[in-house]
Amino acid sequence: MKKFEPSRDFVSRVMRDIHAYEKTQIGSTSIFASLVSFRTMRLAMSAGGLLLGIANLIRLYLSVFSPVLCR
Amino acid sequence: MQDNYKTERKGWIAAVAGLTMPGMGQIYNGELIKGLSILTIYVMTFVTGLSLTVHLPDKYLMFGVFLTLAATMAVYVISISEAYRKSAGTGAGYSLKQYNRWYIYVAIWMIGSLLVTGFAYSHTRENVIQLFKIPAEGMQPEIMKGDRVIADKTAYKRMPPHKGDIVIFVYPDDRSKYFIRRIAGLPGDNMQLADGKQYTVPHGMVFVLGDDPGKSVDSRTFGPVSLRDMIAKVRQIYYSVGPDGVRWNRIGLTLNRPQ
């Protein structure tokens, strides 16, 4: 069986694609991964989500139950 | 290419995302269409619920408002729970989607939570149902100072005004204020005023009076009110508080009994 020898150009293109792919993955996960890797950040995110959730419920409630003065 | 990147969905993040907006947890889990559908169901439950509520008989109006709020909150809670449970089952085999980016989450949240739900809330307040608090005594004894009422803003889009209706309108002498009075005269009616003069209500206007003439500023003072300035028909008292506390016997009372 004849041994397959990829051309330099082929290897270069493959490596370039791999680098490009890795770059997108690092870029996409770094911020989020770094955020959730700290316990404090996880707590902060949970507290923020909880606050937004409560704010949403209050906003829903006030959208109806915020009476306007009428003389 | 990115779809081959394997990761996991964390249950607590899905729940937190779901808290920020109905459907956001599903979007984090990679179910964009389901997430947007849940947001739509949430908004439609609220808008449709209140829009159907105004068609209920007066005595069920309060019930309809509470039921709508409860149903809307239920959609919210169920969506969070569903997102949490779904993410727990993904393991480490989740392929990231193109929209699994923090800035896309923020963009979706801004459009969904601020614009879409904000529009739905203001639309229902401006066009369907609005609540009013009464700080004056001009409509006693039917409406007491401290009553809070449910007003139907669709009423006069669906039917013409009737004599005896209690209405909320823009005060002609200060358009930043709302007044509540009873319709005493329709266009073309001849009114007999206290000073004995005859008055014919002009076309496109109504004559409004307070139930307590001694304490009421009404059409005797500021003249007839344009039909275009009538913003709602008052239908039920949903809460009442006086100097001695909550007046439980007034909660749920219906209005607009014939004069």
Interface residues (C-beta under 8 A of the other chain):
Chain A: Y21 T24 Q25 S28 T29 I31 F32 V36 R42 M45 S46 G48 G49 L50 L52 G53 N56 L57 R59 L60 Y61 S63 V64 F65 S66 P67 V68 L69 C70 R71
Chain B: M1 Q2 Y5 T7 K10 W12 I13 A15 V16 A17 L19 T20 M21 F46 L50 V65 L69 T72 M73 Y76 I80 L96 N100 R101 W102 S113 T117 Y121 S122 T124 R125 I129 Q130 L131 F132 K133 I134 P135 A136 G138 R148 V149 I168 Y171 K177 Y178 F179 I180
